[in-house]
């Protein structure tokens, strides 16, 4: 919001000047007609100003308010003589009262809200530039009497329209006056000239599209006011001095060169590389990129290096860096089939083949950012989908995704794999959902593998999908168990059920939670007594060379009530704790 300055006045000592006098005008605005006419010596008056009826604009020879009367019409009514000039003290007081207000952006003389017909005169629309003098002679009144600017200004320009019925034939009267706002909270000056007016947006054309795209594609729009730019710089400098060593929600993730890029469609469906990734803002976008196949090896946005060559700052303005590591690389053929590479340590750059086909073009980028509860980024991984394209596939579609996973769970939540609509295990890696007590859950995904897929790499990928990062070792017995109470924590027992074979891959991850009712029979509390995590593996059969198969990966959580049947208990009979003297039964005992 543009900063404004308020002009304060003393109402008792400096009364507002009277409104401009209007003579020989019918159908005036309510505010003008309701105000009594000032006397000859009360102050300056605004004369009537006539102009050519074709255009509602002020005549260049028309005097301003308080300067005198306009030239007499050919057949005018009886006019009163012009009032004497105001005294110098009164003129100085009025000038100090009005002050130099901000210059209006919109010319009120060119505004006409009743002009509804194109190239045709609208009835009783006195501001319609299509109306001629003959049309004005048929008007009975003006449907719009006054057009003003922003009412919050201390001084604003007003265009007043009326019909002089005393003239033969009747004619339109138009004049521009300056109105004063008597409010002590009126706006005296503004540092942003476009703040008080609506600027019609520039329509995109083939000639100005590139300039508009350059102006509005960034994270902030360009401003023309130098004061606004200085204000932003001051705010930035102020934030730098109070910079906290942590990321906050929505703050762009900083890198060594600028920020972590997450291309997205901004103005159109075309990809814009100026979109930063916000901290803790999970995003999944797609956009199109128009390229030349022959120049694919020189286009930065199509190369893996464009997304991995910059290190992430652990916290804003920090010297501690976090490298972006490549987690997986999936190669897509011209037919659309995908193959997971055995190693992610290779660097595959775009390669042009006879200006018709290009290999290793980045079609998908998935970031996985690990952070702590203190707002510090500890790890950053990226998965790529590299494809082969030809000239018939232009423009190409690129998919970008970023997810955030917390390395240390402050709420002590046990999480499992979260299912997605596409059921792709490579896409849901790192996306978790918390386990709620008493709710049985099941989720899963699908993974495509080929004969060239390395067994150990596949095992590591599936375990990361099923367990996630930093799988906990203990679970709290109660919902409010404290960390210092060692007996209130139950260790997780890991069980592995497998078959004998060369390549055993995990296909299922089952968590079983056993709990019992604890405490009073009238209000028992749930207490977890045992947690087991079982990894079920199967033997991966060798597939034929070049063929692929799809395996189903599943994850489940089951809650089992192991409470023993409740047995009612009775309190022990009361005992009498009476102390008698030692000779109470004498002489009988």
C-alpha positions as CSV (number, residue, x, y, z in Angstrom):
1,X,0.0,0.0,0.0
2,X,1.4,3.3,-0.9
3,X,2.2,5.6,2.0
4,X,0.1,8.7,2.3
5,X,0.4,11.9,4.3
6,X,-2.7,13.3,6.2
7,X,-3.3,17.0,6.4
8,X,-4.7,18.0,9.8
9,X,-6.6,21.3,10.2
10,X,-8.3,23.2,13.0
11,X,-12.0,23.4,12.1
12,X,-12.8,26.2,14.5
13,X,-10.0,28.5,13.3
14,X,-9.8,27.6,9.7
15,X,-13.3,26.9,8.3
16,X,-13.4,25.4,4.9
17,X,-13.9,27.7,1.9
18,X,-17.3,27.8,0.4
19,X,-18.1,25.7,-2.6
20,X,-18.0,27.3,-6.0
21,X,-21.0,29.3,-7.0
22,X,-23.1,28.1,-9.9
23,X,-25.4,30.5,-11.7
24,X,-27.7,30.0,-14.6
25,X,-27.5,26.2,-14.3
26,X,-30.3,23.7,-13.8
27,X,-30.1,20.0,-12.8
28,X,-27.0,20.5,-10.6
29,X,-25.7,17.9,-8.2
30,X,-27.2,17.5,-4.8
31,X,-24.2,18.8,-3.0
32,X,-23.9,22.0,-5.1
33,X,-27.6,22.8,-5.1
34,X,-28.0,22.3,-1.3
35,X,-25.3,24.8,-0.5
36,X,-26.4,28.4,-0.2
37,X,-24.8,30.9,-2.5
38,X,-22.0,33.0,-0.9
39,X,-22.3,36.7,-0.7
40,X,-20.3,39.0,-2.8
41,X,-17.7,39.6,-0.2
42,X,-17.4,36.1,1.3
43,X,-14.8,34.8,-1.1
44,X,-14.1,33.9,-4.7
45,X,-16.6,32.2,-6.9
46,X,-16.2,29.8,-9.7
47,X,-17.6,31.2,-13.0
48,X,-19.5,29.2,-15.6
49,X,-17.3,28.0,-18.4
50,X,-18.6,27.1,-21.8
51,X,-16.9,25.2,-24.5
52,X,-17.6,23.5,-27.8
53,X,-20.3,21.0,-27.1
54,X,-18.5,18.2,-29.0
55,X,-15.8,17.5,-26.3
56,X,-16.3,17.6,-22.5
57,X,-13.0,19.3,-21.8
58,X,-12.1,22.6,-20.3
59,X,-11.7,25.6,-22.6
60,X,-8.1,26.7,-22.8
61,X,-9.2,30.3,-22.2
62,X,-11.5,29.5,-19.4
63,X,-10.4,31.1,-16.1
64,X,-10.0,29.0,-13.0
65,X,-11.9,29.3,-9.8
66,X,-11.8,32.6,-8.2
67,X,-10.2,34.4,-11.2
68,X,-13.2,36.1,-12.9
69,X,-16.2,35.4,-15.0
70,X,-16.3,33.7,-18.4
71,X,-17.2,35.6,-21.6
72,X,-20.9,36.4,-21.9
73,X,-22.9,34.1,-24.2
74,X,-24.6,35.4,-27.3
75,X,-28.1,35.4,-25.6
76,X,-27.4,35.0,-21.9
77,X,-29.7,35.6,-19.0
78,X,-29.3,38.5,-16.7
79,X,-25.9,38.0,-15.0
80,X,-24.8,39.5,-11.7
81,X,-21.5,41.4,-11.8
82,X,-18.3,39.5,-10.8
83,X,-17.6,39.7,-7.0
84,X,-14.6,41.7,-5.8
85,X,-11.3,39.9,-5.3
86,X,-10.7,38.4,-1.9
87,X,-8.3,40.0,0.5
88,X,-4.6,38.8,0.5
89,X,-5.0,37.3,4.0
90,X,-8.1,35.3,2.9
91,X,-6.4,34.2,-0.3
92,X,-3.3,33.0,1.7
93,X,-5.6,31.2,4.2
94,X,-7.4,29.5,1.3
95,X,-4.2,28.5,-0.4
96,X,-2.8,27.1,2.8
97,X,-6.0,25.3,3.4
98,X,-6.1,23.7,-0.1
99,X,-2.4,22.9,-0.5
100,X,-0.7,21.3,-3.5
101,X,-2.6,18.0,-3.8
102,X,-1.4,15.1,-5.7
103,X,-1.7,15.3,-9.5
104,X,-4.6,13.1,-10.7
105,X,-3.7,10.3,-13.0
106,X,-7.2,10.2,-14.6
107,X,-8.6,13.2,-16.3
108,X,-12.2,13.6,-15.0
109,X,-13.1,15.6,-18.1
110,X,-12.7,12.5,-20.2
111,X,-14.7,10.2,-18.0
112,X,-18.3,9.5,-19.0
113,X,-20.2,6.7,-17.2
114,X,-23.4,7.2,-19.1
115,X,-21.8,6.9,-22.5
116,X,-23.2,3.4,-23.4
117,X,-23.6,3.6,-27.1
118,X,-20.7,3.5,-29.5
119,X,-20.6,6.4,-32.0
120,X,-24.1,7.4,-31.0
121,X,-25.4,10.1,-28.6
122,X,-27.0,8.8,-25.4
123,X,-30.1,10.7,-24.3
124,X,-29.5,13.1,-21.4
125,X,-25.8,12.1,-21.3
126,X,-24.2,15.6,-21.1
127,X,-20.7,14.2,-21.1
128,X,-21.1,12.0,-24.2
129,X,-18.6,13.3,-26.8
130,X,-20.8,11.9,-29.6
131,X,-23.6,14.4,-28.8
132,X,-23.8,17.6,-30.9
133,X,-25.3,21.0,-30.1
134,X,-28.5,19.9,-31.7
135,X,-28.7,16.9,-29.4
136,X,-28.0,19.0,-26.4
137,X,-31.0,21.3,-27.3
138,X,-33.3,18.3,-26.9
139,X,-32.0,17.3,-23.4
140,X,-34.3,18.0,-20.4
141,X,-31.6,17.4,-17.8
142,X,-28.2,15.7,-17.3
143,X,-28.3,12.1,-16.1
144,X,-24.8,12.6,-14.7
145,X,-24.3,16.0,-13.1
146,X,-20.9,15.8,-11.6
147,X,-17.8,13.5,-12.2
148,X,-15.2,13.7,-9.4
149,X,-11.9,12.0,-8.6
150,X,-11.0,10.3,-5.3
151,X,-13.1,11.7,-2.5
152,X,-10.3,11.1,0.0
153,X,-8.1,13.9,-1.4
154,X,-8.0,17.3,0.2
155,X,-8.4,18.9,-3.2
156,X,-9.9,17.1,-6.1
157,X,-11.0,18.1,-9.6
158,X,-14.6,17.9,-10.5
159,X,-16.4,18.1,-13.9
160,X,-19.8,19.7,-13.6
161,X,-22.5,19.3,-16.4
162,X,-25.8,21.1,-16.7
163,X,-28.3,22.4,-19.3
164,X,-29.0,26.1,-19.7
165,X,-32.8,26.0,-20.3
166,X,-32.9,29.8,-20.5
167,X,-30.8,29.9,-23.7
168,X,-32.5,29.6,-27.1
169,X,-32.0,26.9,-28.0
170,X,-31.1,25.2,-24.7
171,X,-27.4,24.4,-24.5
172,X,-25.0,22.4,-22.3
173,X,-22.8,24.1,-19.7
174,X,-19.6,22.3,-18.7
175,X,-16.9,23.5,-16.3
176,X,-14.0,22.2,-14.3
177,X,-13.7,23.2,-10.6
178,X,-11.5,22.3,-7.7
179,X,-13.4,21.0,-4.7
180,X,-12.0,21.1,-1.2
181,X,-12.5,18.3,1.3
182,X,-13.3,19.7,4.8
183,X,-12.3,16.5,6.6
184,X,-9.2,16.8,8.8
185,X,-8.2,13.2,7.6
186,X,-8.1,14.0,3.9
187,X,-5.1,13.0,1.9
188,X,-2.8,16.0,1.3
189,X,0.0,14.3,-0.6
190,X,0.8,10.8,-1.9
191,X,4.1,9.3,-2.9
192,X,2.7,6.9,-5.5
193,X,0.9,8.7,-8.3
194,X,-1.2,5.6,-9.4
195,X,-2.4,4.8,-5.9
196,X,-5.7,6.8,-6.1
197,X,-6.7,6.0,-9.7
198,X,-7.6,2.9,-11.6
199,X,-5.2,2.4,-14.5
200,X,-6.6,0.3,-17.3
201,X,-4.2,-2.6,-18.0
202,X,-2.4,-2.8,-21.2
203,X,-3.8,-5.4,-23.5
204,X,-1.2,-7.9,-24.7
205,X,-0.5,-7.8,-28.4
206,X,2.1,-9.4,-30.6
207,X,4.2,-6.2,-30.4
208,X,4.2,-5.6,-26.6
209,X,3.9,-9.2,-25.3
210,X,7.7,-9.6,-24.7
211,X,7.8,-6.4,-22.7
212,X,4.8,-7.3,-20.6
213,X,6.2,-10.8,-20.0
214,X,9.5,-9.3,-18.8
215,X,7.7,-6.9,-16.5
216,X,5.3,-9.3,-14.8
217,X,7.1,-12.7,-14.8
218,X,9.2,-12.1,-11.7
219,X,8.3,-12.6,-8.0
220,X,7.6,-8.8,-7.8
221,X,6.3,-6.4,-10.4
222,X,8.3,-3.4,-11.5
223,X,7.2,-0.1,-10.1
224,X,7.7,3.4,-11.5
225,X,7.9,5.3,-8.3
226,X,11.4,5.9,-6.9
227,X,9.9,6.5,-3.5
228,X,8.4,3.0,-3.5
229,X,11.7,1.4,-4.5
230,X,13.4,3.2,-1.7
231,X,10.8,2.1,0.7
232,X,11.3,-1.5,-0.3
233,X,15.1,-1.1,0.1
234,X,14.7,0.3,3.5
235,X,12.4,-2.5,4.5
236,X,14.9,-5.0,3.2
237,X,17.8,-3.4,5.1
238,X,15.7,-3.4,8.2
239,X,14.9,-7.1,7.8
240,X,18.5,-7.9,7.3
241,X,19.5,-6.4,10.6
242,X,16.8,-8.4,12.4
243,X,17.5,-11.6,10.4
244,X,16.9,-14.8,12.3
245,X,19.0,-17.8,11.5
246,X,16.1,-19.9,10.3
247,X,13.7,-20.3,7.4
248,X,10.1,-19.4,7.9
249,X,7.0,-20.5,6.0
250,X,6.9,-19.2,2.4
251,X,10.4,-17.7,2.4
252,X,12.3,-18.4,-0.8
253,X,15.0,-21.0,-0.4
254,X,18.3,-19.3,-0.9
255,X,21.2,-20.8,-2.9
256,X,24.7,-19.7,-3.6
257,X,23.6,-17.8,-6.8
258,X,20.0,-16.7,-6.1
259,X,17.2,-19.1,-5.0
260,X,16.1,-22.6,-5.6
261,X,14.4,-22.6,-9.0
262,X,11.0,-24.3,-9.4
263,X,9.8,-23.3,-12.9
264,X,6.1,-22.7,-13.1
265,X,3.5,-21.1,-15.5
266,X,3.0,-17.4,-14.5
267,X,1.6,-15.3,-17.3
268,X,0.8,-18.1,-19.7
269,X,1.4,-21.9,-19.9
270,X,5.0,-21.3,-20.8
271,X,7.6,-22.2,-18.1
272,X,9.1,-19.3,-16.2
273,X,12.4,-19.9,-14.4
274,X,12.0,-16.9,-12.1
275,X,9.6,-18.7,-9.7
276,X,11.4,-19.5,-6.4
277,X,10.6,-22.5,-4.2
278,X,9.0,-21.4,-0.9
279,X,10.0,-23.0,2.4
280,X,7.4,-25.7,3.5
281,X,5.3,-25.0,0.4
282,X,4.7,-28.3,-1.3
283,X,4.1,-27.7,-5.0
284,X,3.4,-29.8,-8.1
285,X,3.2,-27.9,-11.3
286,X,3.5,-28.5,-15.0
287,X,4.3,-26.1,-17.8
288,X,5.3,-26.1,-21.5
289,X,8.6,-25.0,-23.1
290,X,9.0,-24.1,-26.7
291,X,12.5,-25.0,-27.9
292,X,14.4,-25.9,-31.0
293,X,15.5,-29.5,-31.1
294,X,18.8,-28.5,-32.7
295,X,19.6,-26.2,-29.7
296,X,18.6,-28.6,-26.9
297,X,22.2,-29.1,-25.8
298,X,22.6,-25.3,-25.3
299,X,19.3,-24.7,-23.4
300,X,20.0,-24.6,-19.7
301,X,16.5,-25.5,-18.5
302,X,16.8,-28.9,-20.3
303,X,20.0,-30.0,-18.5
304,X,20.4,-31.7,-15.1
305,X,23.1,-29.1,-14.2
306,X,20.6,-26.3,-14.2
307,X,18.9,-27.9,-11.1
308,X,21.9,-29.3,-9.3
309,X,24.8,-26.9,-9.8
310,X,23.9,-24.6,-6.9
311,X,24.1,-25.4,-3.2
312,X,21.3,-24.5,-0.8
313,X,21.9,-22.3,2.2
314,X,21.1,-24.2,5.4
315,X,19.6,-21.0,6.8
316,X,19.1,-17.6,5.2
317,X,22.4,-15.6,4.7
318,X,24.5,-18.5,6.1
319,X,27.8,-19.9,5.0
320,X,26.7,-23.5,5.7
321,X,25.8,-25.1,2.4
322,X,23.7,-28.2,1.6
323,X,24.5,-29.9,-1.7
324,X,21.7,-31.1,-4.0
325,X,22.2,-34.8,-4.5
326,X,20.7,-36.8,-7.3
327,X,18.6,-39.6,-5.9
328,X,17.2,-41.4,-8.9
329,X,17.3,-41.0,-12.7
330,X,14.5,-42.4,-14.8
331,X,14.9,-42.5,-18.6
332,X,11.9,-42.2,-20.9
333,X,11.9,-43.4,-24.5
334,X,10.1,-41.9,-27.5
335,X,7.2,-44.4,-26.9
336,X,6.8,-43.2,-23.3
337,X,8.2,-46.2,-21.5
338,X,10.4,-45.4,-18.5
339,X,13.4,-47.2,-17.1
340,X,15.2,-46.6,-13.8
341,X,18.9,-46.4,-14.1
342,X,21.1,-48.5,-11.9
343,X,23.2,-45.6,-10.8
344,X,22.4,-42.0,-10.0
345,X,26.0,-40.8,-10.0
346,X,26.1,-40.3,-13.7
347,X,25.6,-37.0,-15.4
348,X,23.5,-37.2,-18.6
349,X,23.5,-34.0,-20.6
350,X,21.2,-33.3,-23.6
351,X,22.6,-34.6,-26.9
352,X,21.4,-33.6,-30.3
353,X,21.1,-36.1,-33.1
354,X,20.8,-34.6,-36.6
355,X,18.6,-31.7,-35.4
356,X,15.7,-34.2,-35.3
357,X,16.0,-36.0,-32.1
358,X,17.4,-35.0,-28.7
359,X,18.4,-37.3,-25.8
360,X,18.5,-36.8,-22.1
361,X,16.1,-33.8,-22.0
362,X,14.8,-33.0,-18.5
363,X,11.0,-33.7,-18.4
364,X,10.5,-34.0,-14.7
365,X,12.2,-32.7,-11.6
366,X,11.2,-33.8,-8.0
367,X,12.9,-32.1,-5.0
368,X,12.8,-33.6,-1.6
369,X,13.9,-31.2,1.1
370,X,14.6,-32.3,4.7
371,X,14.4,-29.8,7.5
372,X,14.5,-29.5,11.3
373,X,12.0,-27.9,13.6
374,X,14.4,-25.0,14.0
375,X,13.9,-24.0,10.4
376,X,17.2,-25.4,9.1
377,X,17.6,-27.4,5.9
378,X,19.7,-30.5,6.4
379,X,19.4,-32.4,3.2
380,X,18.2,-31.9,-0.4
381,X,17.7,-34.6,-3.0
382,X,16.3,-34.5,-6.5
383,X,14.9,-37.1,-8.9
384,X,15.0,-36.6,-12.6
385,X,13.0,-37.9,-15.5
386,X,15.1,-37.6,-18.7
387,X,13.4,-38.2,-22.0
388,X,14.0,-38.4,-25.7
389,X,12.1,-35.9,-27.9
390,X,11.8,-35.1,-31.5
391,X,10.3,-32.3,-33.5
392,X,6.8,-33.7,-33.4
393,X,6.7,-33.4,-29.6
394,X,7.1,-29.6,-29.4
395,X,6.3,-27.9,-27.2
396,X,7.5,-30.2,-24.5
397,X,5.8,-30.5,-21.1
398,X,7.9,-30.4,-18.0
399,X,6.7,-31.5,-14.5
400,X,8.2,-29.9,-11.3
401,X,7.5,-31.0,-7.8
402,X,8.9,-30.2,-4.3
403,X,8.1,-31.8,-1.0
404,X,9.3,-31.1,2.5
405,X,10.0,-33.8,5.1
406,X,10.9,-33.1,8.7
407,X,14.0,-34.9,9.9
408,X,13.1,-34.8,13.6
409,X,9.4,-35.2,14.3
410,X,8.6,-32.8,17.1
411,X,5.1,-34.3,17.7
412,X,6.5,-37.8,18.0
413,X,4.2,-39.1,15.1
414,X,4.6,-42.5,13.5
415,X,4.2,-42.1,9.8
416,X,3.5,-44.4,6.9
417,X,3.6,-44.1,3.1
418,X,0.8,-41.9,1.7
419,X,-1.0,-43.1,-1.4
420,X,-1.3,-40.9,-4.5
421,X,-3.5,-40.9,-7.5
422,X,-0.7,-41.9,-10.0
423,X,0.5,-44.7,-7.7
424,X,4.1,-44.2,-8.7
425,X,6.5,-45.2,-6.0
426,X,9.2,-42.9,-7.4
427,X,6.8,-39.9,-7.2
428,X,5.5,-40.5,-3.6
429,X,9.0,-41.1,-2.0
430,X,9.2,-38.8,1.0
431,X,5.4,-38.1,1.1
432,X,4.2,-39.5,4.5
433,X,0.9,-39.4,6.5
434,X,0.7,-39.7,10.3
435,X,-0.6,-42.8,12.0
436,X,-3.7,-42.1,14.2
437,X,-4.3,-44.2,17.2
438,X,-7.0,-46.9,16.7
439,X,-7.3,-46.4,12.9
440,X,-6.2,-49.3,10.7
441,X,-4.5,-48.0,7.5
442,X,-3.3,-49.4,4.3
443,X,-1.5,-47.7,1.4
444,X,0.6,-48.7,-1.6
445,X,2.2,-47.8,-4.9
446,X,3.5,-49.4,-8.0
447,X,7.1,-49.7,-9.3
448,X,8.2,-50.6,-12.8
449,X,11.5,-52.5,-13.1
450,X,13.5,-54.1,-15.9
451,X,16.1,-56.8,-16.1
452,X,18.9,-54.2,-16.1
453,X,17.8,-52.8,-12.7
454,X,20.3,-53.4,-10.0
455,X,18.9,-55.4,-7.1
456,X,20.6,-53.6,-4.2
457,X,19.6,-50.2,-5.6
458,X,16.1,-51.3,-5.9
459,X,16.0,-52.6,-2.3
460,X,17.3,-49.2,-1.0
461,X,14.7,-47.3,-3.0
462,X,11.8,-49.4,-1.8
463,X,12.9,-49.3,1.9
464,X,13.1,-45.5,1.7
465,X,9.6,-45.4,0.3
466,X,8.2,-47.7,2.9
467,X,10.0,-46.6,6.1
468,X,10.8,-43.0,5.2
469,X,13.7,-41.1,6.7
470,X,14.7,-41.6,10.4
471,X,12.2,-44.3,11.2
472,X,11.7,-44.1,15.0
473,X,13.0,-46.7,17.4
474,X,10.5,-46.1,20.3
475,X,6.8,-45.3,20.6
476,X,5.2,-43.6,23.6
477,X,2.9,-45.8,25.7
478,X,0.5,-42.8,26.4
479,X,-0.3,-39.7,24.5
480,X,1.4,-37.5,27.1
481,X,4.5,-39.6,27.8
482,X,7.5,-37.5,28.7
483,X,11.0,-38.1,27.2
484,X,12.6,-38.4,30.6
485,X,10.2,-41.2,31.7
486,X,12.0,-44.2,30.2
487,X,9.4,-46.8,31.3
488,X,6.7,-44.9,29.3
489,X,8.4,-45.8,25.9
490,X,8.0,-49.0,24.0
491,X,10.8,-50.2,21.6
492,X,9.8,-51.1,18.1
493,X,10.6,-54.7,17.3
494,X,11.8,-55.2,13.7
495,X,11.0,-58.5,12.0
496,X,12.0,-59.6,8.5
497,X,10.1,-62.3,6.7
498,X,11.9,-63.5,3.6
499,X,12.5,-66.3,1.2
500,X,15.8,-67.8,0.2
501,X,17.0,-66.4,-3.1
502,X,19.6,-64.2,-4.8
503,X,17.6,-61.0,-5.1
504,X,15.1,-60.3,-2.4
505,X,13.2,-57.1,-2.6
506,X,10.7,-55.8,0.1
507,X,7.2,-55.7,-1.1
508,X,5.3,-55.0,2.2
509,X,5.8,-53.2,5.4
510,X,3.4,-54.1,8.2
511,X,3.2,-52.3,11.5
512,X,1.3,-53.9,14.3
513,X,0.4,-51.9,17.4
514,X,-0.8,-53.9,20.5
515,X,-2.6,-51.9,23.2
516,X,-4.6,-52.5,26.4
517,X,-7.0,-50.7,28.6
518,X,-5.3,-49.3,31.6
519,X,-6.7,-47.8,34.8
520,X,-10.1,-47.6,36.3
521,X,-13.0,-49.7,34.9
522,X,-15.2,-46.6,34.8
523,X,-12.6,-44.6,32.7
524,X,-10.0,-46.8,31.2
525,X,-7.0,-45.3,29.3
526,X,-5.4,-46.7,26.2
527,X,-1.8,-47.9,26.7
528,X,0.5,-49.2,23.9
529,X,2.3,-52.3,25.1
530,X,4.0,-53.6,21.9
531,X,4.9,-52.4,18.4
532,X,6.3,-54.6,15.7
533,X,7.4,-53.6,12.2
534,X,7.7,-56.5,9.7
535,X,9.3,-56.2,6.3
536,X,8.1,-58.9,3.9
537,X,10.4,-59.6,1.0
538,X,10.1,-61.8,-2.1
539,X,12.4,-63.2,-4.7
540,X,12.7,-61.0,-7.8
541,X,12.6,-63.3,-10.8
542,X,14.8,-62.5,-13.7
543,X,12.9,-60.9,-16.6
544,X,13.8,-61.1,-20.2
545,X,16.2,-58.6,-21.7
546,X,14.5,-55.3,-22.5
547,X,11.2,-56.3,-20.9
548,X,9.7,-54.7,-17.8
549,X,7.4,-55.7,-15.0
550,X,5.3,-53.9,-12.4
551,X,5.4,-54.9,-8.7
552,X,3.0,-53.7,-6.0
553,X,4.4,-52.2,-2.8
554,X,2.1,-52.0,0.2
555,X,2.2,-50.6,3.7
556,X,-0.2,-51.2,6.5
557,X,-0.9,-50.4,10.2
558,X,-3.0,-52.6,12.4
559,X,-4.2,-52.0,16.0
560,X,-4.8,-55.0,18.2
561,X,-6.6,-54.8,21.5
562,X,-4.9,-57.2,23.9
563,X,-6.8,-56.2,27.0
564,X,-7.7,-58.9,29.5
565,X,-11.4,-59.2,30.5
566,X,-12.2,-56.7,33.1
567,X,-13.0,-58.2,36.6
568,X,-14.9,-56.2,39.2
569,X,-13.0,-55.7,42.4
570,X,-14.3,-55.1,45.9
571,X,-12.7,-53.0,48.6
572,X,-11.4,-54.8,51.7
573,X,-13.6,-54.6,54.8
574,X,-12.6,-51.8,57.2
575,X,-10.5,-52.6,60.2
576,X,-11.0,-51.2,63.7
577,X,-7.8,-49.6,64.9
578,X,-8.7,-49.3,68.6
579,X,-6.2,-49.1,71.4
580,X,-7.5,-50.4,74.8
581,X,-5.7,-50.2,78.2
582,X,-3.7,-53.4,79.1
583,X,-6.0,-54.2,82.1
584,X,-9.3,-53.5,80.3
585,X,-10.5,-57.2,80.7
586,X,-9.1,-57.6,84.2
587,X,-9.9,-59.8,86.2
588,X,-11.2,-62.0,83.4
589,X,-7.9,-62.3,81.6
